[in-house]
Amino acid sequence: MNVLTLSQIQFAVTTIYHFFFVPLTIGLSVLVALMETQYARTNNEDYKRMAKFWGKLFLINFAMGVVTGIVQEFQFGMNWSEYSRFVGDIFGAPLAIEALLAFFLESTFLGFWIFSWERVSKKLHLTAIWLVAFGTVISALWILIANSFMQQPVGYSIQNGRAVMSDFGALLQNPNVWVQFPHVIFSGFTTAAFFVMSISAYHLLRKKDGMFRRSFQTAAVFGSVAVLLVILVGHSQAQHMVQTQPMKMAAAEALWNSEDPAALSLFTIVDQANKSNIVDIRIPRLLSLLSYNRLNGRVMGINELQADYEQTYGAGNYTPIIFINYWSFRVMVGLGFLMFAVAAYALFNVLKNRPAEKFKFLNLFPFFIALPYLSNTTGWILTEIGRQPWVVYGLLKTEDAFSPNLSTGMVLASLIGFTLVYGLLLIADVYLLAKYAKAGPEPLADEGKPIAIEEAYQE
């Protein structure tokens, strides 16, 4: 375990942990805004209670996301100084805009929203939560603009061994952004929908109807649309990946030799050391269909790509870890279709207006809360590990990006420290979310008070 490997593990731990909170923040901000919109439009107190209850859980999640995100950004300078030196002129701009514009917008109006219930007009209060939702989505956009440069570098020139921004507009128009951004946003919507459905199902099973029935209905509609869009945009993202990062797709399919038409792997056991597959069950032509929307089309294999990269970039191993890429791709896609089936089933029952006691499999819905988290995590594992050995695709290798003055002991100590602290934070987060989720909404007598999130922060 050298400095590079430990630094990669540490960044993976902090990134995956941080991204537990991001999709729910994105989706729940919009879902709460929709609930309050219904309250402002209909004056139905159920929607007000929904906005306050789910808004309380949103705030707990938001606080944890802020804390972990700050630590993640510190690592660029601490563990990846050579990366920061190489790409800082480009990477710093979208991150600065995200912090100064999107995050400040989000956090400022979130504070206003918390403490202005019954103190300002309904329309002004509703505007505040929509500005929070807008800030959250725009924050994600700027982060993904930065990440997309790592996936598909554009708008730069190399000067004195550094990537220097030459065209800011090209960063904004990066084709990778416009397949990655909607995929992340709709994944966040899906996460929030399953979060709301799962907790609502928990209360419906305990005969607490009313607000939770309406919450379940809202989330079922919201989630059905969101997960369908995730699948459609994900298909476009896969086709873009075939064009810009063909090795990632080849690794995700354990495709050693180029094929036309190309078959999709149904089940494969890989022997990467010998560059072969021990078991290889494939569906003819389906990978070409996935890649080009037609039943024929050449998909490049690992062997040909490795030879091309050696000729272009010099000697080296340009093949990522196939086992991780192969199974992360399948878990992500498999859970995506499973969530679509679950959301469609929930929507079917909602449209039938079936009461909770006649809703089959409702007892399984509390467990479905885990599905989007697993899918989000494996999706990012594929995105980042599938790009290896590059940290900036085609420009900077990961082995050249870490801080050269670090020792193994230093990184190991910080890795253990971060893991322990994050573990404690995770326990606290789950405890608070479970406590307030199980407690249900505030009594009607307390509806005029600000959201009682202060108690959660004190705990």
C-alpha positions in Angstrom: 0.0 0.0 0.0 1.9 3.0 -1.3 1.1 6.7 -1.0 -0.8 6.7 -4.3 -3.0 3.8 -3.4 -3.7 5.1 0.0 -4.5 8.6 -1.4 -6.9 7.0 -3.9 -8.6 5.0 -1.1 -8.9 8.1 1.1 -10.4 10.2 -1.7 -12.8 7.3 -2.6 -14.0 7.1 1.0 -14.6 10.8 1.4 -16.2 11.1 -2.0 -18.6 8.2 -1.7 -19.5 9.3 1.8 -20.1 12.9 0.7 -22.2 11.7 -2.3 -24.6 9.9 0.1 -26.0 13.3 0.9 -25.8 15.2 -2.4 -28.5 13.4 -4.4 -31.0 13.6 -1.6 -30.3 17.3 -1.1 -30.9 17.9 -4.8 -34.1 15.9 -5.1 -35.6 16.8 -1.7 -35.1 20.5 -2.3 -37.3 20.3 -5.4 -39.8 17.9 -3.9 -40.3 20.2 -0.8 -40.7 23.2 -3.1 -43.4 21.3 -5.1 -45.2 20.4 -1.8 -45.2 24.1 -0.7 -46.3 25.1 -4.1 -49.4 22.9 -3.7 -50.0 24.5 -0.3 -49.8 28.0 -1.7 -52.1 27.0 -4.6 -54.7 25.1 -2.6 -54.3 26.3 1.0 -54.5 22.6 2.0 -52.8 22.3 5.4 -51.6 18.7 4.5 -49.2 20.2 2.0 -47.9 22.7 4.6 -47.2 19.9 7.0 -45.6 17.9 4.3 -43.3 20.8 3.4 -42.3 21.3 7.0 -41.8 17.6 7.8 -39.7 16.7 4.7 -38.0 20.1 5.0 -36.8 19.1 8.4 -35.2 15.9 7.1 -33.8 17.9 4.2 -32.0 20.3 6.6 -30.3 17.4 8.5 -29.1 15.9 5.3 -28.0 19.3 4.0 -25.9 20.0 7.1 -24.0 16.7 6.7 -23.4 17.3 3.0 -21.8 20.7 3.7 -19.4 19.3 6.4 -18.2 16.4 4.2 -17.9 18.5 1.0 -15.5 20.9 2.7 -13.2 18.1 3.7 -13.3 16.6 0.2 -12.1 19.9 -1.3 -9.2 20.2 1.1 -7.8 16.9 -0.2 -7.1 18.5 -3.6 -4.3 20.5 -1.9 -3.3 18.0 0.7 -3.2 14.7 -1.2 -3.3 15.8 -4.8 -1.0 18.8 -5.0 0.4 17.9 -8.5 -3.2 17.5 -9.8 -4.0 21.0 -8.3 -0.9 22.5 -9.8 -1.7 21.0 -13.2 -5.4 21.8 -13.5 -5.9 24.5 -10.9 -6.3 27.3 -13.4 -9.3 25.5 -14.9 -10.7 23.5 -12.0 -10.7 26.5 -9.6 -13.0 28.7 -11.6 -16.2 26.5 -11.6 -15.5 25.6 -7.9 -15.2 29.2 -6.9 -18.4 30.1 -8.8 -20.2 27.2 -7.2 -19.2 28.4 -3.7 -19.7 32.1 -4.2 -22.9 32.0 -6.3 -24.8 28.7 -6.0 -23.9 27.7 -2.4 -24.4 31.1 -0.9 -27.7 31.5 -2.7 -28.8 28.1 -1.4 -27.7 28.5 2.2 -28.9 32.1 2.5 -32.4 31.4 1.4 -32.5 28.2 3.3 -32.0 30.1 6.5 -34.7 32.6 5.4 -37.1 29.7 4.7 -36.5 28.0 8.1 -37.3 31.1 10.2 -39.9 32.9 8.1 -42.9 30.6 8.4 -46.0 32.8 9.2 -43.7 35.9 9.2 -43.8 36.7 5.4 -46.4 36.1 2.7 -47.0 32.7 1.3 -45.6 33.7 -2.1 -42.4 35.2 -0.6 -41.9 32.1 1.5 -42.5 29.9 -1.5 -40.0 31.9 -3.5 -37.4 31.3 -0.9 -37.6 27.5 -1.1 -37.6 27.6 -4.9 -34.4 29.7 -4.8 -32.9 27.0 -2.5 -33.8 24.4 -5.0 -32.4 26.5 -7.9 -29.2 27.1 -5.9 -28.9 23.3 -5.2 -29.3 22.4 -8.9 -26.9 25.1 -10.1 -24.4 24.1 -7.4 -24.4 20.6 -8.9 -24.0 22.0 -12.4 -20.7 23.9 -11.5 -19.3 20.8 -9.8 -20.1 18.7 -12.8 -18.5 21.3 -15.2 -15.3 20.8 -13.2 -15.6 17.0 -13.2 -16.4 16.9 -16.9 -13.1 18.5 -17.7 -11.5 15.5 -16.1 -13.6 13.2 -18.3 -13.4 15.2 -21.5 -10.9 18.1 -21.4 -11.9 21.1 -23.5 -11.1 24.8 -23.6 -7.5 24.6 -22.5 -3.9 25.0 -23.6 -0.8 23.5 -22.1 1.7 26.2 -20.9 4.8 25.4 -18.8 3.5 22.0 -18.0 0.1 23.2 -16.8 -3.4 23.2 -18.3 -4.5 26.8 -18.7 -8.0 27.9 -19.5 -8.2 29.3 -23.0 -12.0 29.2 -23.6 -14.4 29.5 -20.6 -17.3 29.1 -22.9 -16.0 25.7 -24.1 -16.1 24.5 -20.5 -19.8 25.4 -20.3 -20.5 23.7 -23.6 -18.5 20.6 -22.8 -20.6 17.7 -24.3 -19.9 15.6 -21.3 -21.6 18.1 -19.0 -24.9 17.9 -20.9 -25.2 14.1 -20.5 -23.7 13.9 -17.0 -25.6 16.8 -15.4 -29.2 15.7 -16.2 -28.3 12.1 -15.2 -27.1 13.3 -11.8 -30.1 15.6 -11.3 -32.7 13.0 -12.2 -30.8 10.5 -10.0 -31.2 13.0 -7.2 -34.9 13.3 -7.9 -35.2 9.5 -7.8 -33.3 9.3 -4.5 -35.7 11.9 -2.9 -38.7 10.1 -4.3 -37.7 6.7 -2.8 -36.7 8.4 0.5 -40.2 9.9 0.8 -42.0 6.7 -0.4 -40.0 4.6 2.0 -40.6 6.7 5.1 -44.3 7.3 4.1 -44.8 3.5 3.8 -43.3 3.1 7.3 -46.0 5.4 8.7 -48.8 4.0 6.5 -48.0 0.5 7.8 -48.6 1.9 11.3 -52.0 3.2 10.3 -50.9 6.9 10.1 -52.7 8.0 7.0 -53.5 11.6 5.9 -50.3 13.5 5.2 -48.2 10.3 4.6 -50.7 9.0 2.0 -50.5 12.3 0.2 -46.7 12.2 0.5 -46.5 8.7 -0.9 -48.7 9.7 -3.8 -46.6 12.8 -4.6 -43.3 10.8 -4.4 -44.7 8.0 -6.6 -45.5 10.4 -9.4 -42.3 12.4 -9.0 -40.2 9.2 -8.8 -41.8 7.5 -11.8 -41.0 10.4 -14.1 -37.5 10.8 -12.6 -36.3 7.2 -12.9 -37.6 7.0 -16.4 -35.6 10.1 -17.3 -32.5 8.6 -15.5 -32.7 5.6 -17.8 -33.2 7.6 -21.0 -30.4 10.1 -20.2 -28.2 7.2 -19.0 -28.5 5.6 -22.4 -27.3 8.8 -24.0 -24.5 9.0 -21.5 -23.4 5.5 -22.4 -23.4 6.3 -26.1 -21.3 9.4 -25.4 -18.9 7.2 -23.3 -18.4 4.9 -26.3 -17.2 7.9 -28.3 -15.0 9.7 -25.8 -13.9 7.0 -23.3 -14.2 3.7 -25.3 -11.9 1.9 -22.8 -14.4 2.5 -20.0 -17.2 0.8 -22.0 -14.9 -2.0 -23.1 -14.0 -2.7 -19.5 -17.6 -2.4 -18.4 -18.5 -5.1 -20.9 -15.3 -7.2 -20.4 -14.9 -6.9 -24.2 -11.3 -8.0 -25.1 -11.5 -7.9 -28.9 -13.3 -5.4 -31.1 -16.7 -6.6 -32.5 -19.1 -5.6 -35.2 -21.8 -6.2 -34.4 -21.0 -6.3 -30.7 -22.6 -8.6 -28.2 -23.7 -7.4 -24.7 -22.4 -9.4 -21.8 -25.1 -11.1 -19.7 -22.7 -12.8 -17.3 -18.9 -12.9 -17.5 -16.1 -14.1 -15.2 -12.9 -12.2 -16.1 -9.3 -13.4 -15.9 -7.6 -10.0 -16.3 -4.1 -11.4 -15.7 -4.4 -13.6 -18.8 -6.6 -11.2 -20.8 -9.4 -13.6 -21.2 -12.9 -14.5 -19.9 -13.4 -17.8 -18.0 -17.2 -17.6 -18.5 -18.7 -15.4 -21.1 -22.4 -15.4 -21.8 -23.4 -12.7 -24.3 -26.5 -11.5 -26.2 -25.7 -10.9 -29.9 -25.8 -7.4 -31.3 -27.2 -5.8 -28.1 -24.0 -3.8 -27.3 -24.1 -2.3 -30.8 -27.7 -1.4 -30.2 -26.8 0.2 -26.9 -23.9 2.1 -28.4 -25.4 3.2 -31.7 -29.2 2.6 -31.6 -28.8 0.0 -34.3 -28.1 -3.7 -34.5 -24.7 -3.3 -36.0 -21.8 -1.0 -35.2 -18.2 -1.6 -34.2 -17.3 -1.4 -30.5 -13.6 -1.4 -29.8 -12.2 -4.0 -27.5 -9.6 -3.7 -24.7 -6.7 -5.2 -26.7 -7.0 -2.8 -29.6 -7.5 0.2 -27.4 -4.5 -0.8 -25.3 -2.4 -0.9 -28.4 -3.7 2.4 -29.7 -3.1 4.2 -26.4 0.5 2.8 -26.2 1.1 4.3 -29.6 -0.5 7.6 -28.7 0.6 8.1 -25.1 3.6 5.8 -24.7 4.2 2.5 -22.9 2.0 1.7 -20.0 -1.1 -0.1 -18.8 -4.2 1.7 -19.9 -6.7 -0.9 -18.8 -8.7 -0.2 -15.6 -9.7 -2.9 -13.1 -12.3 -4.8 -15.2 -14.0 -6.6 -12.3 -14.9 -3.3 -10.6 -16.1 -1.7 -13.8 -18.0 -4.7 -15.0 -20.0 -5.2 -11.8 -20.5 -1.5 -10.9 -22.0 -1.0 -14.3 -24.4 -4.0 -13.9 -25.4 -3.0 -10.3 -26.1 0.5 -11.4 -28.2 -0.4 -14.4 -29.9 -3.4 -12.7 -31.0 -1.2 -9.7 -32.1 1.5 -12.2 -34.6 -0.9 -13.9 -35.6 -2.3 -10.5 -36.4 1.2 -9.2 -38.4 1.9 -12.4 -40.5 -1.2 -11.8 -41.0 -0.3 -8.1 -41.9 3.3 -8.9 -44.3 2.2 -11.8 -45.9 -0.3 -9.4 -46.4 2.5 -6.8 -47.8 4.8 -9.4 -50.2 2.2 -10.6 -51.6 1.8 -7.1 -51.8 5.5 -6.6 -53.8 5.9 -9.9 -56.1 3.1 -8.7 -56.5 5.1 -5.5 -56.0 2.0 -3.4 -56.0 2.4 0.4 -52.9 1.4 2.3 -54.4 -1.8 3.7 -55.0 -3.1 0.1 -51.6 -2.1 -1.2 -49.6 -5.3 -1.7 -45.9 -5.3 -0.9 -46.2 -2.0 1.0 -44.2 -3.7 3.8 -41.2 -3.9 1.4 -41.1 -0.2 0.6 -39.2 0.9 3.7 -36.3 -1.3 2.5 -36.3 0.3 -1.0 -34.8 3.4 0.5 -31.3 1.8 0.0 -31.8 1.3 -3.8 -30.9 4.8 -5.1 -27.9 5.1 -2.7 -26.4 1.8 -4.0 -27.1 2.8 -7.6 -25.6 6.3 -7.2 -22.5 4.9 -5.5 -21.8 2.3 -8.2 -22.5 4.8 -10.9 -19.7 7.1 -9.6 -17.4 4.2 -9.0 -17.8 3.3 -12.7 -17.3 7.0 -13.7 -14.1 7.5 -11.8 -12.4 4.0 -11.8 -13.3 3.5 -15.4 -11.3 6.5 -16.4 -8.1 5.1 -14.8 -5.1 5.4 -15.3 -6.1 9.0 -16.0 -7.1 11.6 -13.5 -7.5 14.1 -16.4 -8.3 11.9 -19.4 -5.5 11.9 -21.9 -3.5 14.7 -20.1 -2.5 13.6 -16.6 -2.2 10.2 -15.1 -3.2 9.5 -11.6 0.3 8.3 -10.7 1.6 11.8 -11.5 -1.1 13.7 -9.6 -0.6 12.9 -5.9 1.5 15.0 -3.5 5.1 13.9 -3.6 6.0 15.1 -0.1 3.6 12.7 1.6 4.7 9.5 3.4 2.7 6.3 3.7 2.3 6.8 7.4 0.9 10.3 7.0 -1.7 9.2 4.5 -2.6 6.0 6.4 -3.1 8.0 9.6 -5.4 10.6 7.9 -7.3 7.8 6.2 -8.0 6.0 9.5 -8.9 9.3 11.1 -11.3 10.4 8.3 -12.9 6.9 8.2 -13.5 6.9 12.0 -14.8 10.5 12.0 -17.0 9.8 9.0 -18.3 6.7 10.6 -19.3 8.6 13.7 -21.0 11.3 11.5 -22.8 8.6 9.6 -24.2 7.1 12.9 -25.3 10.6 14.0 -26.9 11.3 10.6 -28.8 8.0 10.5 -29.8 8.5 14.2 -31.2 12.0 13.5 -32.9 11.1 10.3 -34.5 8.0 11.9 -35.6 9.9 15.0 -37.3 12.7 13.1 -38.6 10.4 10.4 -40.3 8.1 12.9 -41.6 11.0 15.0 -43.7 12.2 12.2 -44.9 15.8 11.6 -45.4 18.4 14.3 -48.8 18.6 16.0 -51.2 21.0 14.4 -50.9 23.3 17.5 -47.2 23.8 16.7 -47.7 24.7 13.0 -47.0 28.4 13.5 -43.5 27.8 14.8 -40.3 27.7 12.7 -39.1 24.3 11.7 -37.8 22.6 14.9 -34.5 21.7 13.4 -32.6 23.5 16.2 -33.1 20.4 18.4 -31.4 18.2 15.8 -28.4 20.5 15.6 -28.1 20.6 19.4 -28.1 16.8 19.4 
